[in-house]
Amino acid sequence: MSDQSKRTALVYAECAEGKLRRVALEALGAARRLAGDGGSVHAVLAGGGSAASPALAAAAAELAARGAGVVHVIDDPALAGFAPEAYAAAIGAAVAAVQPSIIVLGHTAAGRELAPRVAAALKGGHIADVTAIQVPEDGGADAILTRPLYAGKAFEQRRLLPGASCVITVRPNNLPVAEPVEAGSEGKVAALAYAAPPLWTTVRDVVRKASGRVDLAEADIIVSGGRGVRSADGFAPLEALAKVLGGAVGASRGACDAGYCDYALQIGQTGKTVTPKLYIACGISGAIQHLAGMSQSRVIVAINKDPDAPIFGVADYGIVGDLFEVVPLLTAEFERILA
Ligand code: FAD
């Protein structure tokens, strides 16, 4: 293996409510593959505030156990809320310490804010929304990264040349998480100094709209409702099915526009992009703008009373019927099977 195939990679390990997001472990898995055997992988964890320290310590231990050679922890009150300038500076501090050629973040709301800032500071390239990575047998040189274009209608492949500096964001739920390393091979954890930059924005308050629910972007199973649910109460059977399956509830813009649910649930071109293992579309016609956000789901089940609904064109399994009859039947059956 040539030296060119050994890279230094840095992962920004995003946390939510004090816990590592799964996409952080997916980003770590991507970084390990891109760094190649013999390359080095670092992670940076950032946070602050009264409850941050124990949470950061637990997250750092997990990253170290899953192949981050060094986890750089920045625990600073300036990082108590998500101010992009502050977090970009935290990643910048890790970049200065590590000098990576690859930086990997999750393609999340935060990752999308941070990645271009980090790429600009690095004067490097940026490959956003990566859904697949091919690494040659001999290591990380000439790795090929795939990303969807035009709302998933086409795919682009980018080659990561040896020596290239690049910031990569990985789409949640598409790449495998980093597996734990052998006992005794865990990485180390080190505190990293950080000078808070002047902030253009401050977080005054965080309003949680969907507390207690599974995060849509990282959900393995999504039960989604469209205008066919007919009312806010019409989401109740979908909530019940999602609960039994341990999944999240999503929606079409039609349902959001009709006031049946919050826009935070919207999936599609102007909503969230999701790639769960199972997507159950209930009373959703399958407009192209909705498909843009969910057509990469591994298995799609559509429930619609119109046999000609376009959603059946992308569905792996289709049920022609009334969702108010079909969904409770499915819920009862899954309850029985999973009991
Ligand atoms: P409808 O098209 O009205 O479909 C309702 C479906 O429910 C029908 O197929 C009907 O047969 C079925 N149904 C009714 N009753 C029942 C029942 N009891 N049981 C079973 N089935 C039943 N849309 C998105 O979803 N996400 C986006 O991000 C998005 N972005 C957009 C961006 C732009 C610029 C534009 C122009 C549009 C966008 N849209 C988006 C809107 C999109 O074009 C559609 O209007 C929308 O997806 C339709 O939502 P729907 O399928 O819930 O409603």
Residues whose N, C-alpha, C, O or C-beta is under 5 A from the ligand:
A	BS01	FAD	G226 R227 G228 A251 S252 R253 G254 A255 I267 G268 Q269 T270 G271 G283 I284 S285 G286 A287 Q289 H290 I303 N304 K305 D306 A309 G321 D322 L323 F324
